[in-house]
């Protein structure tokens, strides 16, 4: 109870007593109050028999080692400090005092104890039995009785605070508490403890503390209080004491938790709120915040619940993060809590006010000061940079977090996120090494396999992409959804590469998989409808070609038939072709038609059909790309969706398509460089560099790249 400095002062000075003599006895009275943490002694008196000569020159010190009887005591003490010392004090809370107003009414106190099982609430009636203080349980509450029953749990908690369970009386016995309290003050100063066993003590409530004093006239009242306290005691019955929240009807948990708080205070409410939140976190987010704030030193609970609330996406995480960074936990624990909270929470894309947005930067700066270079704090910095649109800074922060993390899977997740951003910013060449390293760190993760395979396919390494996709068929991961998405991405890749047969094993491994026609957006012919066979190698279809375009004409009767099939990227044998296209023919330059020549009568029907099949409309052109050219969004992925061509810029996509179709892509890109330089368009120069990253086999690639970089420097830009 007393610290080293206080005890040292007591040894030097010690208690000061006044000495009086009367009727053959020496009487000592405390000359000034004694104060120690949790205890203040206002009056203390003791008597000693005179059995010989006394050296009065020494005053009260002459009786320092004499046997004495305690005659008077008036002290104020805090029960937590009296029962618990050191770290144990954090496990005990005095919630309220009640009763004690009437002469024979025992004082009642509500105690909350945290033990390894949870929180135990006890309402106790206090009464002295001679020098011992008895605490009779009049009410108990707990969420769990423990493996050995509630009585054993109460017994274990009592013994940890120096109390004993008196099974005969059904009470907790605190043996000679006055002697224990005086020993803290008198023994370090070299005084012998007075014998208190003949004194009669009473208890009163004084605010949140107890007033303990002697009362010679309170003997009979003390006996009555003891009898009433014993009569009010309740047995340690599990059925009566346990709180069953599962029995509360749905929707009434809030009222039940409020009642627990009113009756037992914040500790037991906190445990009950966390128990209710285990079943429905989103319904009890605010109560979980209150629960954690009630236990600011319980790091295990903060580390468990802060990340869970962050995934819920509620604003409460911001409140907890600010409480954690200013709380009593160790600095590294506080930094880790804030980093984990912000990293997970910002990924949910919370909608915040401007005031809340302004709090994020300073909060993260405090976490960085507490844990400089901590990986999870770097990850939170990346999440904040991504939210603010600083994509390159986000990629670099995630890469730093991955490089310093000691957990390989955690490092792999962060490295993957850096790779996803670099894929959009700098193209597949920059992202490929990061994806490869992330796959090594994370192991057989379907999402990463599909992403790396897509990057290899985009760079023209079809062999490497096929080998990676093949690994998907040999694995059975825990995350079925990501595996399914990766299998569909593999199937789509093979279809787009012109190898639909290689897509079939991937579709066969997926439950309720789409058909090949559905996967590519094709139409299936109606029952009984006419189909058109694709041209086989060696077929002669020169007669149906236009002399200005090698795309075949689509037969009118096929186009007019609602049951006919229009497949993208295929050439068709004409059943009833004409030597030359009619003068009123309408050429539709669309990706899905691949330059077929249609007449005006048939074009309308085809356009209507295409609009139904692939959603081609002016409004849809403005939407993000969907369908065969887009990988499905993978769970946990951040940033823009990753497409098979990974081009989010419309102008870049157009330039890439033109260069891929051009007979002289180098000449086309040379012209794009000249145009960008004339307009002082740095973004246009960068587009040329990105096209070079995506296209292999461009003649003079090195010279084009060096020229684009020189032109960028001329415009004052970094290449």
LINSUL-V977951 format. One record per pair of residues at least 6 apart in sequence whose ideal C-beta (glycine too) atoms are under 6 Angstrom apart, sorted by sequence separation. I is the first residue (numbers start at 1). GAP is how many residues later the second one is. D is the distance in whole Angstrom. If there is no record, write none. Layout:
# LINSUL-V977951
I,GAP,D / I,GAP,D
This chain:
# LINSUL-V977951
99,6,5 / 295,6,6 / 371,6,5 / 405,6,4 / 442,6,6 / 477,6,5 / 507,6,4 / 525,6,5 / 535,6,6 / 558,6,4 / 610,6,5 / 611,6,6 / 647,6,4 / 659,6,4 / 662,6,5 / 20,7,5 / 34,7,4 / 55,7,5 / 100,7,4 / 112,7,6 / 113,7,5 / 127,7,5 / 146,7,4 / 158,7,6 / 166,7,5 / 186,7,6 / 203,7,6 / 204,7,4 / 277,7,4 / 309,7,6 / 310,7,5 / 517,7,5 / 712,7,5 / 54,8,6 / 84,8,5 / 99,8,5 / 248,8,5 / 260,8,6 / 261,8,4 / 276,8,5 / 309,8,5 / 385,8,4 / 386,8,4 / 422,8,5 / 423,8,4 / 456,8,4 / 457,8,4 / 494,8,4 / 495,8,5 / 544,8,5 / 633,8,5 / 640,8,6 / 676,8,3 / 33,9,5 / 80,9,6 / 99,9,4 / 112,9,5 / 126,9,6 / 163,9,5 / 164,9,5 / 260,9,5 / 325,9,5 / 368,9,6 / 385,9,4 / 402,9,4 / 422,9,5 / 439,9,5 / 456,9,4 / 494,9,4 / 544,9,5 / 659,9,5 / 676,9,5 / 692,9,6 / 98,10,4 / 155,10,4 / 183,10,6 / 292,10,6 / 324,10,5 / 367,10,5 / 438,10,6 / 587,10,5 / 588,10,6 / 709,10,4 / 17,11,4 / 18,11,5 / 111,11,5 / 124,11,4 / 125,11,4 / 163,11,5 / 182,11,6 / 273,11,6 / 277,11,5 / 541,11,6 / 631,11,5 / 80,12,5 / 97,12,5 / 260,12,5 / 382,12,5 / 385,12,6 / 402,12,4 / 419,12,4 / 453,12,4 / 491,12,4 / 585,12,5 / 586,12,5 / 18,13,5 / 30,13,6 / 110,13,5 / 124,13,6 / 125,13,5 / 201,13,6 / 202,13,5 / 324,13,4 / 325,13,5 / 401,13,5 / 402,13,4 / 439,13,6 / 630,13,5 / 692,13,6 / 17,14,6 / 30,14,4 / 80,14,6 / 96,14,5 / 158,14,5 / 273,14,4 / 306,14,5 / 324,14,6 / 472,14,5 / 585,14,5 / 586,14,5 / 629,14,6 / 16,15,4 / 48,15,5 / 79,15,5 / 95,15,4 / 109,15,5 / 122,15,6 / 123,15,5 / 199,15,5 / 200,15,6 / 257,15,6 / 382,15,4 / 419,15,4 / 453,15,4 / 472,15,6 / 491,15,4 / 584,15,6 / 629,15,6 / 673,15,6 / 16,16,5 / 29,16,5 / 123,16,4 / 202,16,5 / 257,16,6 / 364,16,6 / 381,16,5 / 382,16,4 / 398,16,5 / 418,16,6 / 419,16,5 / 435,16,6 / 452,16,6 / 453,16,5 / 490,16,5 / 491,16,5 / 500,16,5 / 581,16,5 / 584,16,6 / 672,16,5 / 95,17,6 / 108,17,5 / 179,17,6 / 274,17,5 / 288,17,6 / 321,17,5 / 435,17,4 / 582,17,6 / 586,17,5 / 28,18,5 / 48,18,5 / 122,18,6 / 178,18,5 / 200,18,5 / 273,18,4 / 472,18,6 / 15,19,6 / 93,19,4 / 106,19,4 / 107,19,5 / 200,19,5 / 378,19,5 / 398,19,5 / 399,19,4 / 415,19,5 / 449,19,5 / 487,19,5 / 552,19,5 / 555,19,5 / 669,19,5 / 689,19,5 / 27,20,5 / 48,20,4 / 106,20,6 / 121,20,4 / 321,20,5 / 364,20,6 / 398,20,4 / 435,20,6 / 552,20,6 / 555,20,6 / 688,20,5 / 92,21,6 / 106,21,5 / 270,21,4 / 469,21,4 / 555,21,6 / 25,22,5 / 26,22,5 / 46,22,4 / 47,22,5 / 120,22,5 / 200,22,6 / 378,22,5 / 379,22,4 / 415,22,6 / 416,22,4 / 449,22,6 / 487,22,6 / 91,23,5 / 253,23,5 / 378,23,4 / 395,23,5 / 415,23,4 / 432,23,5 / 487,23,5 / 685,23,5 / 26,24,6 / 46,24,6 / 47,24,5 / 270,24,4 / 317,24,5 / 360,24,6 / 431,24,6 / 495,24,6 / 568,24,4 / 118,25,6 / 495,25,5 / 569,25,6 / 24,26,5 / 45,26,5 / 118,26,6 / 375,26,4 / 395,26,4 / 412,26,4 / 484,26,5 / 532,26,6 / 685,26,5 / 45,27,3 / 117,27,5 / 289,27,5 / 395,27,5 / 428,27,4 / 492,27,6 / 685,27,5 / 266,28,4 / 317,28,4 / 339,28,6 / 43,29,6 / 44,29,6 / 117,29,5 / 285,29,5 / 338,29,4 / 375,29,5 / 412,29,3 / 6,30,6 / 245,30,6 / 282,30,6 / 289,30,6 / 299,30,5 / 375,30,4 / 391,30,5 / 411,30,5 / 412,30,3 / 428,30,5 / 544,30,4 / 43,31,4 / 245,31,6 / 281,31,6 / 285,31,5 / 289,31,6 / 296,31,5 / 297,31,6 / 306,31,5 / 310,31,5 / 428,31,5 / 444,31,5 / 446,31,6 / 530,31,6 / 28,32,5 / 42,32,5 / 296,32,6 / 335,32,5 / 416,32,6 / 473,32,6 / 541,32,6 / 655,32,6 / 659,32,5 / 666,32,6 / 307,33,5 / 311,33,6 / 408,33,4 / 409,33,6 / 530,33,6 / 544,33,4 / 665,33,5 / 666,33,5 / 682,33,5 / 2,34,5 / 41,34,4 / 299,34,5 / 310,34,4 / 529,34,2 / 530,34,6 / 531,34,6 / 666,34,5 / 677,34,5 / 1,35,6 / 136,35,5 / 302,35,6 / 306,35,5 / 310,35,4 / 313,35,4 / 335,35,4 / 379,35,6 / 447,35,5 / 546,35,6 / 652,35,5 / 656,35,5 / 669,35,6 / 673,35,6 / 682,35,5 / 40,36,5 / 334,36,5 / 335,36,3 / 340,36,5 / 343,36,4 / 446,36,5 / 450,36,4 / 457,36,6 / 534,36,5 / 535,36,5 / 655,36,6 / 659,36,6 / 1,37,6 / 26,37,6 / 120,37,6 / 134,37,5 / 135,37,4 / 307,37,6 / 313,37,5 / 339,37,4 / 343,37,4 / 346,37,4 / 446,37,4 / 526,37,5 / 39,38,5 / 339,38,4 / 342,38,4 / 525,38,6 / 535,38,5 / 652,38,6 / 134,39,6 / 331,39,4 / 332,39,5 / 335,39,5 / 450,39,5 / 19,40,5 / 38,40,4 / 336,40,6 / 343,40,5 / 446,40,4 / 525,40,5 / 532,40,5 / 19,41,4 / 132,41,6 / 133,41,4 / 325,41,5 / 339,41,4 / 346,41,5 / 115,42,5 / 321,42,6 / 325,42,6 / 335,42,6 / 523,42,6 / 554,42,5 / 17,43,4 / 38,43,2 / 132,43,5 / 559,43,4 / 113,44,5 / 133,44,5 / 551,44,4 / 553,44,5 / 131,45,5 / 522,45,6 / 551,45,6 / 549,46,6 / 556,46,5 / 559,47,6 / 546,51,6 / 170,63,5 / 131,65,6 / 131,66,5 / 128,73,5 / 84,77,6 / 126,77,6 / 83,78,4 / 1,80,6 / 154,82,6 / 1,84,6 / 151,85,4 / 150,86,5 / 150,88,5 / 523,90,6 / 150,91,6 / 136,93,5 / 145,93,5 / 521,93,5 / 128,94,6 / 138,94,5 / 107,96,5 / 138,96,6 / 129,97,6 / 136,97,4 / 137,97,6 / 145,97,6 / 127,98,5 / 127,99,4 / 142,99,6 / 141,100,6 / 142,100,6 / 143,100,5 / 140,101,4 / 127,102,4 / 141,102,6 / 125,104,4 / 100,105,6 / 521,106,5 / 125,107,5 / 97,108,4 / 520,108,5 / 104,117,6 / 103,118,5 / 106,119,5 / 104,120,4 / 104,121,6 / 106,122,6 / 106,123,4 / 141,123,6 / 70,124,4 / 104,124,6 / 68,126,4 / 69,126,5 / 70,126,4 / 64,127,6 / 65,127,5 / 143,128,6 / 70,129,5 / 76,130,6 / 78,131,5 / 79,131,6 / 143,132,6 / 496,132,6 / 76,133,5 / 77,133,6 / 76,135,6 / 492,136,6 / 75,137,5 / 74,139,4 / 73,140,6 / 73,141,5 / 39,142,6 / 72,142,6 / 489,142,5 / 121,143,4 / 121,147,5 / 485,147,5 / 46,148,4 / 119,148,5 / 119,149,5 / 485,149,6 / 34,151,5 / 119,152,4 / 482,152,6 / 112,153,6 / 118,153,5 / 482,153,6 / 481,154,6 / 112,155,4 / 112,156,6 / 95,170,4 / 93,174,6 / 14,175,3 / 11,177,6 / 10,178,5 / 11,178,6 / 10,179,5 / 7,181,5 / 2,182,5 / 1,183,5 / 447,187,4 / 454,190,6 / 90,207,6 / 424,216,6 / 421,218,6 / 420,219,5 / 417,221,5 / 423,223,5 / 460,236,5 / 427,263,5 / 429,264,5 / 427,266,4
